[in-house]
Amino acid sequence: MMYNHRDVEKKWQQYWEKNKTFKTTEQNNKKAYILDMFPYPSGAGLHVGHLEGYTATDIISRFKRLKGFDVLHPIGWDAFGLPAEQYALKTGNHPAPFTLKNIDNFRRQLKSLGFSYDYDKEVNTTDPNFYVWTQWIFKELYKHGLATIEKIDVNWCEGLGTVLANEEIIEKDGIKVSERGNFPVIKKPMKQWVLKITKYAEKLLEGLEDLDWPESLKLLQRNWIGKSTGHVVNWNVLNSTEHIDTFTTRLDTIFGVSAIIISPEHKLISKLISLDQKQEVNEYIANAKQKSELERTQLSKNKTGVFLGTYVKHPFTKKQIPIWTSDYVLTSYGTGAIMSVPAHDERDFDFAKKYDLEIIKVINISDDKLPYNGDGKHINCSIFDGLNNEEATNKIFEALDKSMSVRKNINFKLRDWIFSRQRYWGEPFPILFDENQNIYLVKELVALPYINNIKPSGTTDGPLANIPEWNNVIIDGKKYRHDNNVMPQWAGSSWYYLAYILKNADGTYTPLDSQEAKKRFENWLPVDLYIGGQEHAVLHLLYARFWHRFLFDLGIVNTKEPFAKLINQGLILGPDGQKMSKSLGNVINPDEFVESHGADSLRIYEMFMGPLTDSKSWNVDSLNGIKKWLDRIYATFKNLLDNKIDISLDSSELDSNINQLILDVEENIEKTKFNIAISKMMVFINYLSSQTRIASKYPLKVFAILLSPFAPHIAEELLQILGEKQIHEQLWPFVEVDKILSKSPQIGIQINGKARGQIEVQDSWSEDEVIEHAIKLPNISKWLEGKTIIKKIYIKDKILNLIIK
Ligand code: ANZ
């Protein structure tokens, strides 16, 4: 018997909406804040990849409500950003109505999938009531010295008269051009806001310790922060009063130095070039400007560089060491200068080979092992010979320390966060400049002015530079101007999870810095579960942690970290096994499947495809199978109810199975092993559909409740057919453990280590009896024909392995 999923799903969605079934409650003593990474409302709408994480959090949210938790499960829109702006530039339309239309479509799609969001909590980063607080946080950062203006290179495209984001640039014949129109793009310095995330490097590292996040993700963050402990050595330039600082993590190799290499942008470079090298070096510097950091740091064998014609003096050997410049030394890391040790560093080795520099071993190792970067006994190191790396480092440090030419130093790979975008569709900065470039914070909201026809400014400023009122503000007769840039898309997403807590049903926000906010944060923080894509491993998740930690330091929030537990869902690949993308034409829109198979089928299908964290390919046949399974559940229920309940029947087996199922489903939901929970329910339905009559309706009610987090529409319908209360009035069923009949354990049988079958082992059997029964099984005996068993390995209640020849 089929049930009509279209009618059933619509009916319950209307019921939930009318009754505000998923309104956030604050009436219990347990809470769960279950969060999705909020979407960018693109024109294409939701795709089936979004559904995977959203279904997972929905299952947990529904489960927690049944367990008597207050649940906060909100959704919102990360709605500023480049695509809407590009659309606006192309069509002459304003991004706001276009964005709102996309949001309406997303919301409709989410509702059609039966997600249990509290829509009163919806936030939108482009809503001035929201971004006034994004601006507030920025002002606090500024007041605490964590937001400053610096001169930074931007991608300037003369042809389009605009600055471009990295994703708008492509490479053609080795030069960078705009994706639109293929115009050349160069680097141009410009004054921009920078957030000093590096001041939080240590705190961001330390905060990772206690988080329940995948280890791989924590490692990505640790590497991104990149703490490196070493020394800065100060070298005297010969025949000059100048000094060069080099950063090294291998002070012990100082006797192996054959050159000092500084970055082409090093601030001392012009003072270190000898007359006859001037032209060659200047040409080299001009060339290096064209390369990106990535090109420079890639471990390409082809290193380039130029000798500057000058020398430093080695502090121990007093030898002359030549000074070079090379673009594999980065300005922005360490001191922007290195002591080059070819024998023990790969990049230095390649460089020395190319330019015929001396290769001096300081660790006792055969020549064919070079470059060698491990530990070992030191040689060629005068009084430090015979020491290993650590001892040599310490002793050399002590010796150099006396001449004050060394200091301990900690470096981070993490860079400060460039926070200005030369764009229109973003949060304006809440500041004014006076004519002397002094900065004033604006107390109230600085609203984004409505521009009818967005155009590039033709300068390195954003489109806001075109508006006279924006650039000429007169206050008390004095002239000011706004900042012509806006904040990056990462701004709103750095604190949106706090905004949900502050959002009120009437559309207002409780002020972030109020006592009421503090109380609510104490109630709801931290986020108990955050699910989203792995692509946010560093930027979003690091920025949000930074802002949160800053707000903690201000005393606004009560936890050091925002997201206690985090899971990255796997990708849903196209039917061809490839990542879904517009260009491959393999993107799947859920709408057609909601229509043809129903939301419940789609939800269960996505959860049943495999473990949540794995990548999986879309497959319509399996979706058909799930739809049939739901039909079967419905038919089984109808059948058993039509056949009348017979209380005289022996119910022990059914009671045992349903109680075991409660345990299994609960355990697997807690572990986010939804595919296993579903397979347990499938086994139960196989059993249930083999029954013609049952002794009580109770197991049916229990099953409907267990199913409800996964397939909520059909579960409501089943409860209604049973004459029971709806889900929001139910609790997770209580397990009657004493009703679970103990079962003989199933053990696997292997032949030569390969799984070949299973056997149910009776308690009374001896080891020999287990083997005797096992070898009689047809699917085992066929492997044994004509062979001899040479070894039997039996691990009680676990496995039997037969080794044959
Ligand atoms: C001498 C040396 C000898 C080094 C040796 C390594 C091995 P991490 O661990 O990533 O911090 N380095 C320092 N500043 C640099 C810069 N601005 N651009 C490129 N390379 C730079 O790496 C620290 C090491 O990277 C430093 O230690 C330095 O090379 C190089 F057997 O100094 B080492």
Boltz pocket constraint, residues with backbone or C-beta under 6 A from the ligand:
constraints:
  - pocket:
      binder: B
      contacts: [[A, 226], [A, 228], [A, 247], [A, 248], [A, 249], [A, 250], [A, 253], [A, 328], [A, 329], [A, 330], [A, 331], [A, 332], [A, 333], [A, 334], [A, 335], [A, 336], [A, 337], [A, 338], [A, 339], [A, 340], [A, 341], [A, 343], [A, 344], [A, 345], [A, 372], [A, 373], [A, 411]]
      max_distance: 6.0
